[in-house]
Amino acid sequence: MWGAPGEPADSYYAVRPECTDVPRTRFKIKPGKTLSARKWQAAFSPDGHLDIGKTLRRIQRGGIHPSIRGEVWEFLLGCYDPQSTFDERDQIRQHRRVQYARWKNECREIFPVIGSGKYITAPVITDDGQPIQDPFVLLDTNPDANNADMVNKLLPRGPFDKKVIQWLLTLHQIGLDVMRTDRTLVFYEKQENLSKLWDILSVYAWIDTDVGYGQGMSDLCSPMIILLEDEADAFWCFERLMRRLRGNFRCTENSVGVETQLGYLAAVTQVIDPKLHHHFETLGGGDYLFAFRMLMVLFRREFSFCDSLYLWEMMWALEYDPELFSLYEESVSKIAKAVGSNKGKPKSTRQCGKYERENMKIKSSDAPLPISVFLVASVLKDKSSKLLHEARGLDDVVKILNDMTGNLDAKKACIGALKLHKKYLKKAKKT
């Protein structure tokens, strides 16, 4: 299971040999510090209760070994309660798989390409709900004759209601994004894996009628497909991640979903580095839109694939709240009752992540800022000298930040975020 000491974790997520311009992986597996399969198994009691506090500390020291990353993520994202048993989690898992199959069947009945092992990249319906019967569009939608027949099954089935029209309009956009997602990885050379990613995103767009699908979700979902073999399990892991991030994708005519976080970032930078903040304002970047991508997809483009996963699990371990499961399962009371809810009981600080423990010390009615805001602030602070001396316009700011790709250290960024968080709180109290 273990490779040679210091073996790059990217060996588990192979990059196609011709892709020489992908970001270099910095994270190395470090036996003794990384949460290994053996240490992970030892963290469970005989009936399945997880010592989450001990697990979090191990993750914060050295991340998670790739062989167990998927199942650990399910806990970090609140899919399961650490106090549940093996049997209770099996019950929840089966219930969720049935639910996902039900939703996927609903989608397949509307559009039979769902679950076919294919995906579409051209629109099949107009904005007003009229089927597109252009033969070139149908050919682009699916060049295979059998699949063209499947698309043709859709065409005479109108008229469609508003929800169906909106969903059908997103399917080709999902397909276009799927084609561009992590294509440097060997994993996505297989059509079935691309189709699986399209299916999960399409089903999610169907059930989340408020947000639907937004560009960037494919970057967030892709690791789940690779880490969790069962499609339904990957869907639920992604669904839990979206509970944290769906606000990023809620857009109106006047604002983008991540705008609130950009505002927080501006406020944090103004406190911890007023000179840098003033420089951004002078350049016309006081809205911090140049940091949009970092917050939207959590540094997926600024780190190598493997390093971004390492960063995510570090963040989730630091932010971990033991009430996540009961909070997420409120709307599914039967499942919550099956494992017993801890809601109402005082939190054990030992079961919280380090960042969450710091936030618990703050007596405030305001929700704590996500650690991602301080991560971006940490990156800007680290590059402040270069930004101050070389950035003469917003294009320069973007170029300097883009040049960081592949040169960021995930663990260093998290440590920097924690330090800035403390500094920000201290200065904020004084003002």
C-alpha positions as CSV (number, residue, x, y, z in Angstrom):
1,M,0.0,0.0,0.0
2,W,2.8,2.3,0.8
3,G,5.3,3.3,-1.9
4,A,8.8,4.4,-1.3
5,P,9.4,7.2,1.3
6,G,8.5,10.5,-0.1
7,E,6.5,9.0,-3.0
8,P,4.5,11.6,-4.9
9,A,0.8,11.2,-4.2
10,D,0.1,12.1,-7.8
11,S,1.2,8.6,-8.7
12,Y,-2.3,7.6,-7.7
13,Y,-3.8,10.2,-10.0
14,A,-1.7,9.6,-13.1
15,V,-1.1,12.5,-15.5
16,R,-1.0,11.8,-19.2
17,P,2.7,11.8,-20.3
18,E,2.2,14.4,-23.0
19,C,0.9,16.9,-20.5
20,T,4.1,18.7,-19.5
21,D,2.7,22.0,-18.6
22,V,0.6,20.9,-15.6
23,P,1.4,22.4,-12.1
24,R,4.2,20.5,-10.3
25,T,3.1,18.5,-7.2
26,R,4.8,19.7,-4.0
27,F,3.1,17.4,-1.5
28,K,4.9,14.1,-0.7
29,I,3.5,11.2,1.3
30,K,5.4,11.2,4.6
31,P,5.1,8.0,6.5
32,G,4.6,8.7,10.2
33,K,2.8,12.0,9.6
34,T,0.2,11.2,7.0
35,L,-3.1,9.5,8.0
36,S,-2.4,6.0,6.8
37,A,-4.9,3.2,6.2
38,R,-3.6,1.4,9.3
39,K,-4.0,4.5,11.5
40,W,-7.4,5.2,10.0
41,Q,-8.7,1.7,10.8
42,A,-7.2,1.9,14.3
43,A,-9.3,5.1,14.9
44,F,-12.6,3.1,15.0
45,S,-14.0,1.3,18.0
46,P,-15.1,-2.4,17.4
47,D,-18.7,-1.2,16.6
48,G,-17.6,1.7,14.4
49,H,-17.4,4.9,16.4
50,L,-14.7,7.1,15.0
51,D,-12.2,9.0,17.2
52,I,-12.6,12.1,15.1
53,G,-10.4,14.4,17.2
54,K,-7.4,12.1,16.8
55,T,-8.1,11.8,13.1
56,L,-8.2,15.5,12.6
57,R,-4.9,16.1,14.3
58,R,-3.3,13.4,12.1
59,I,-4.7,15.1,8.9
60,Q,-3.5,18.5,10.0
61,R,0.0,17.1,10.4
62,G,0.3,15.4,7.0
63,G,-2.9,14.9,5.1
64,I,-4.5,11.7,4.1
65,H,-3.0,8.7,2.2
66,P,-4.7,8.5,-1.3
67,S,-5.8,4.9,-0.7
68,I,-8.3,6.0,2.0
69,R,-8.9,9.6,0.9
70,G,-12.5,9.1,-0.3
71,E,-13.9,7.4,2.8
72,V,-12.2,10.0,5.1
73,W,-13.6,12.8,3.0
74,E,-17.1,11.4,3.6
75,F,-16.6,12.1,7.3
76,L,-14.9,15.5,6.9
77,L,-17.8,16.7,4.6
78,G,-20.5,15.6,7.0
79,C,-21.8,12.5,5.1
80,Y,-21.6,10.5,8.3
81,D,-21.6,11.1,12.0
82,P,-18.4,9.9,13.7
83,Q,-20.5,8.6,16.6
84,S,-22.5,6.3,14.3
85,T,-21.8,2.5,14.0
86,F,-20.7,0.5,11.0
87,D,-24.3,-0.9,10.7
88,E,-25.9,2.5,10.9
89,R,-23.6,3.9,8.2
90,D,-24.4,1.0,5.9
91,Q,-28.1,1.7,6.4
92,I,-27.6,5.4,5.5
93,R,-25.4,4.5,2.5
94,Q,-28.0,2.1,1.1
95,H,-30.8,4.7,1.6
96,R,-28.8,7.3,-0.2
97,R,-27.9,5.0,-3.1
98,V,-31.6,4.2,-3.6
99,Q,-32.4,8.0,-3.5
100,Y,-29.8,8.8,-6.1
101,A,-31.1,6.0,-8.3
102,R,-34.6,7.4,-8.0
103,W,-33.5,10.9,-9.0
104,K,-31.4,9.6,-11.8
105,N,-34.3,7.6,-13.2
106,E,-36.4,10.8,-13.1
107,C,-33.8,12.5,-15.2
108,R,-33.5,9.5,-17.6
109,E,-37.3,9.5,-18.2
110,I,-37.0,13.2,-19.3
111,F,-33.8,12.8,-21.3
112,P,-32.7,9.2,-22.1
113,V,-29.0,10.1,-22.6
114,I,-28.7,10.2,-18.8
115,G,-27.1,7.0,-17.6
116,S,-26.4,5.9,-21.2
117,G,-22.6,6.1,-20.9
118,K,-22.6,9.2,-23.2
119,Y,-23.0,12.9,-22.7
120,I,-24.1,15.9,-24.8
121,T,-22.2,19.1,-25.8
122,A,-24.8,20.8,-28.0
123,P,-28.2,22.2,-27.0
124,V,-31.3,20.1,-27.7
125,I,-33.9,22.7,-26.7
126,T,-34.4,26.4,-27.3
127,D,-34.9,29.0,-24.5
128,D,-38.7,28.8,-25.0
129,G,-38.7,25.0,-24.8
130,Q,-38.9,24.1,-28.4
131,P,-36.9,21.0,-29.4
132,I,-33.9,21.7,-31.7
133,Q,-34.2,19.4,-34.7
134,D,-31.2,20.7,-36.7
135,P,-29.5,17.5,-37.9
136,F,-26.1,19.0,-37.3
137,V,-26.9,19.8,-33.7
138,L,-28.2,16.2,-33.2
139,L,-25.0,14.9,-34.8
140,D,-22.9,17.0,-32.5
141,T,-25.0,16.0,-29.5
142,N,-24.2,12.4,-30.1
143,P,-22.5,11.2,-33.3
144,D,-23.5,7.5,-32.6
145,A,-26.6,6.6,-34.4
146,N,-28.1,4.7,-31.4
147,N,-27.7,7.8,-29.3
148,A,-29.1,10.0,-31.9
149,D,-32.2,7.8,-31.7
150,M,-32.2,8.4,-28.0
151,V,-32.2,12.1,-28.5
152,N,-35.0,11.9,-31.0
153,K,-37.1,10.2,-28.3
154,L,-36.9,13.5,-26.4
155,L,-38.0,15.7,-29.2
156,P,-41.8,14.9,-29.5
157,R,-42.4,14.8,-25.7
158,G,-43.0,18.5,-25.1
159,P,-44.4,20.8,-24.0
160,F,-42.1,21.0,-21.0
161,D,-42.7,22.9,-17.8
162,K,-40.4,25.6,-16.6
163,K,-38.3,23.4,-14.4
164,V,-37.7,20.8,-17.2
165,I,-36.8,23.6,-19.7
166,Q,-34.3,25.2,-17.3
167,W,-32.7,21.8,-16.6
168,L,-32.5,20.8,-20.3
169,L,-30.9,24.1,-21.1
170,T,-28.0,23.3,-18.8
171,L,-27.1,19.8,-20.0
172,H,-25.0,20.8,-23.0
173,Q,-23.1,23.4,-20.8
174,I,-22.3,20.7,-18.3
175,G,-21.1,18.5,-21.2
176,L,-18.8,21.3,-22.5
177,D,-17.3,21.8,-19.0
178,V,-16.9,18.0,-18.5
179,M,-14.8,17.9,-21.7
180,R,-12.5,20.5,-20.2
181,T,-12.2,19.2,-16.7
182,D,-8.9,17.5,-15.6
183,R,-8.2,16.2,-19.1
184,T,-4.6,15.9,-18.2
185,L,-5.5,12.9,-16.0
186,V,-5.4,9.4,-17.4
187,F,-8.6,8.7,-15.5
188,Y,-10.6,10.8,-18.0
189,E,-9.3,9.1,-21.1
190,K,-12.2,6.7,-20.5
191,Q,-15.6,7.8,-21.9
192,E,-17.4,6.1,-19.0
193,N,-15.7,8.4,-16.5
194,L,-16.6,11.5,-18.4
195,S,-20.1,10.3,-18.6
196,K,-20.3,9.5,-14.9
197,L,-19.2,13.1,-14.1
198,W,-21.8,14.4,-16.5
199,D,-24.5,12.2,-15.0
200,I,-23.8,13.4,-11.4
201,L,-23.7,17.1,-12.3
202,S,-26.9,16.7,-14.3
203,V,-28.7,15.0,-11.5
204,Y,-27.5,17.6,-9.0
205,A,-28.8,20.4,-11.4
206,W,-32.1,18.6,-11.4
207,I,-32.6,18.5,-7.6
208,D,-31.1,21.9,-6.8
209,T,-33.7,24.0,-8.4
210,D,-32.4,27.2,-6.7
211,V,-28.8,27.1,-8.0
212,G,-28.8,24.4,-10.6
213,Y,-25.5,24.1,-12.4
214,G,-22.8,26.7,-12.5
215,Q,-19.4,26.7,-14.3
216,G,-16.8,25.5,-11.9
217,M,-18.9,22.7,-10.3
218,S,-17.2,20.2,-12.5
219,D,-13.9,21.1,-10.9
220,L,-15.3,20.4,-7.5
221,C,-17.0,17.2,-8.4
222,S,-14.2,15.6,-10.4
223,P,-12.1,14.4,-7.4
224,M,-15.2,12.7,-5.9
225,I,-15.6,10.6,-9.1
226,I,-12.0,9.5,-8.8
227,L,-11.9,8.8,-5.1
228,L,-15.2,7.0,-4.7
229,E,-16.0,4.1,-7.0
230,D,-19.7,4.0,-6.5
231,E,-21.4,6.8,-8.4
232,A,-24.1,7.4,-5.8
233,D,-21.4,7.7,-3.0
234,A,-19.5,10.2,-5.2
235,F,-22.8,12.2,-5.8
236,W,-23.5,12.5,-2.0
237,C,-19.9,13.6,-1.3
238,F,-20.3,16.3,-3.9
239,E,-23.7,17.2,-2.6
240,R,-22.2,17.8,0.9
241,L,-19.4,19.9,-0.5
242,M,-22.0,22.0,-2.4
243,R,-23.8,22.7,0.9
244,R,-20.7,24.6,1.8
245,L,-20.2,26.3,-1.5
246,R,-23.5,26.6,-3.3
247,G,-23.7,30.2,-2.3
248,N,-20.7,30.8,-4.6
249,F,-22.8,29.8,-7.5
250,R,-25.9,31.8,-6.7
251,C,-25.9,34.7,-9.1
252,T,-28.3,37.5,-9.9
253,E,-28.4,40.2,-12.5
254,N,-26.5,42.5,-10.1
255,S,-24.1,40.2,-8.3
256,V,-22.1,37.0,-8.4
257,G,-22.4,34.4,-5.7
258,V,-18.8,34.7,-4.5
259,E,-19.1,38.5,-4.1
260,T,-19.8,38.3,-0.4
261,Q,-16.5,36.4,0.2
262,L,-14.7,38.9,-2.0
263,G,-16.0,41.6,0.3
264,Y,-14.8,39.7,3.3
265,L,-11.4,39.3,1.6
266,A,-11.2,43.0,1.1
267,A,-12.0,43.7,4.7
268,V,-9.4,41.2,6.0
269,T,-6.7,42.5,3.7
270,Q,-7.5,46.1,4.7
271,V,-6.9,45.1,8.4
272,I,-3.8,42.9,8.0
273,D,-2.1,44.8,5.2
274,P,-3.6,48.2,4.6
275,K,-0.8,49.2,2.3
276,L,-1.5,46.3,-0.1
277,H,-5.3,47.0,0.1
278,H,-4.7,50.6,-0.8
279,H,-2.6,49.6,-3.7
280,F,-5.4,47.3,-5.0
281,E,-7.9,50.2,-4.7
282,T,-5.5,52.5,-6.6
283,L,-5.3,50.0,-9.4
284,G,-9.1,49.8,-9.5
285,G,-9.2,46.3,-7.9
286,G,-10.8,47.2,-4.6
287,D,-13.6,44.7,-5.4
288,Y,-10.9,41.9,-5.5
289,L,-12.5,40.2,-8.5
290,F,-9.0,39.0,-9.5
291,A,-9.3,36.5,-6.6
292,F,-12.7,35.2,-7.9
293,R,-11.4,31.9,-9.2
294,M,-9.4,31.0,-6.0
295,L,-12.6,31.3,-3.9
296,M,-15.0,29.9,-6.5
297,V,-13.2,26.5,-6.9
298,L,-10.9,26.5,-3.9
299,F,-7.6,26.8,-5.7
300,R,-8.2,23.9,-8.1
301,R,-6.4,25.9,-10.8
302,E,-3.6,27.3,-8.6
303,F,-2.4,23.9,-7.3
304,S,-1.7,20.6,-9.0
305,F,-4.5,18.1,-8.9
306,C,-3.0,16.2,-6.0
307,D,-2.0,19.4,-4.0
308,S,-5.5,20.8,-4.3
309,L,-6.9,17.7,-2.7
310,Y,-4.3,17.9,0.0
311,L,-5.3,21.6,0.5
312,W,-9.0,20.7,0.7
313,E,-8.7,18.1,3.3
314,M,-6.4,20.3,5.4
315,M,-9.1,23.1,5.2
316,W,-11.9,20.7,6.1
317,A,-10.0,19.2,9.0
318,L,-9.3,22.7,10.4
319,E,-12.9,23.8,9.9
320,Y,-14.5,20.5,11.1
321,D,-17.6,20.9,13.2
322,P,-19.0,17.6,14.8
323,E,-22.5,19.0,14.3
324,L,-22.2,18.9,10.5
325,F,-24.0,15.6,10.1
326,S,-27.1,16.5,12.2
327,L,-27.2,19.9,10.6
328,Y,-27.2,18.5,7.0
329,E,-29.7,15.7,7.9
330,E,-32.4,18.0,9.4
331,S,-34.4,17.7,6.2
332,V,-34.1,13.9,6.2
333,S,-35.3,13.2,9.7
334,K,-35.6,9.4,9.2
335,I,-31.9,9.1,8.5
336,A,-31.0,11.4,11.3
337,K,-33.0,9.4,13.7
338,A,-31.4,6.2,12.5
339,V,-28.1,7.2,13.9
340,G,-29.2,9.5,16.7
341,S,-28.6,13.2,16.6
342,N,-26.1,15.1,18.7
343,K,-28.0,18.3,18.3
344,G,-28.6,20.1,21.5
345,K,-25.6,18.6,23.2
346,P,-22.6,20.9,23.9
347,K,-19.8,20.6,21.3
348,S,-16.7,18.8,22.4
349,T,-13.8,21.1,21.5
350,R,-11.6,17.9,21.1
351,Q,-13.8,16.9,18.2
352,C,-13.5,20.2,16.4
353,G,-10.9,21.3,13.9
354,K,-8.3,23.9,15.0
355,Y,-9.9,26.7,13.1
356,E,-13.4,25.8,14.4
357,R,-12.0,25.8,18.0
358,E,-10.6,29.3,17.5
359,N,-14.0,30.5,16.2
360,M,-15.8,29.0,19.2
361,K,-13.8,31.3,21.5
362,I,-15.3,34.3,19.8
363,K,-18.6,35.5,21.3
364,S,-20.3,36.8,18.2
365,S,-23.7,36.3,16.6
366,D,-22.1,36.6,13.2
367,A,-21.2,33.4,11.3
368,P,-17.4,32.9,11.2
369,L,-15.6,33.7,8.0
370,P,-14.7,30.6,5.9
371,I,-11.0,29.6,6.1
372,S,-10.8,30.0,2.3
373,V,-10.9,33.8,2.8
374,F,-7.9,33.7,5.0
375,L,-6.2,31.3,2.6
376,V,-6.4,33.8,-0.2
377,A,-5.4,36.6,2.1
378,S,-2.4,34.6,3.1
379,V,-1.4,34.1,-0.6
380,L,-1.8,37.8,-1.2
381,K,0.2,38.7,1.9
382,D,3.0,36.3,0.9
383,K,3.2,38.0,-2.6
384,S,2.6,41.5,-1.3
385,S,6.1,42.8,-2.0
386,K,5.9,41.6,-5.6
387,L,2.4,42.9,-6.0
388,L,3.4,46.3,-4.6
389,H,6.5,46.8,-6.7
390,E,5.5,45.1,-10.0
391,A,1.8,45.5,-10.4
392,R,1.0,48.6,-12.3
393,G,-2.5,47.5,-13.3
394,L,-5.0,44.7,-12.7
395,D,-3.6,42.7,-15.6
396,D,-0.2,42.7,-13.7
397,V,-2.0,41.5,-10.6
398,V,-3.7,38.6,-12.4
399,K,-0.4,37.7,-14.1
400,I,1.5,37.6,-10.8
401,L,-1.1,35.4,-9.2
402,N,-1.3,33.2,-12.3
403,D,2.5,32.8,-12.2
404,M,2.1,31.2,-8.7
405,T,0.5,28.2,-10.3
406,G,2.4,25.1,-9.2
407,N,4.6,27.0,-6.8
408,L,2.2,27.2,-3.8
409,D,2.7,25.0,-0.8
410,A,-0.7,23.8,0.6
411,K,0.4,23.2,4.1
412,K,2.2,26.5,4.3
413,A,-0.9,28.3,3.0
414,C,-3.0,26.7,5.7
415,I,-0.6,27.7,8.4
416,G,-0.5,31.2,7.0
417,A,-4.3,31.3,7.0
418,L,-4.4,30.4,10.7
419,K,-1.9,33.1,11.6
420,L,-3.7,35.7,9.7
421,H,-7.0,34.7,11.3
422,K,-5.5,35.3,14.7
423,K,-3.9,38.6,13.6
424,Y,-7.2,39.8,12.0
425,L,-9.2,39.0,15.2
426,K,-6.7,40.8,17.4
427,K,-6.6,43.9,15.2
428,A,-10.4,43.9,14.6
429,K,-11.0,43.9,18.4
430,K,-8.8,47.0,18.8
431,T,-10.7,48.9,16.1
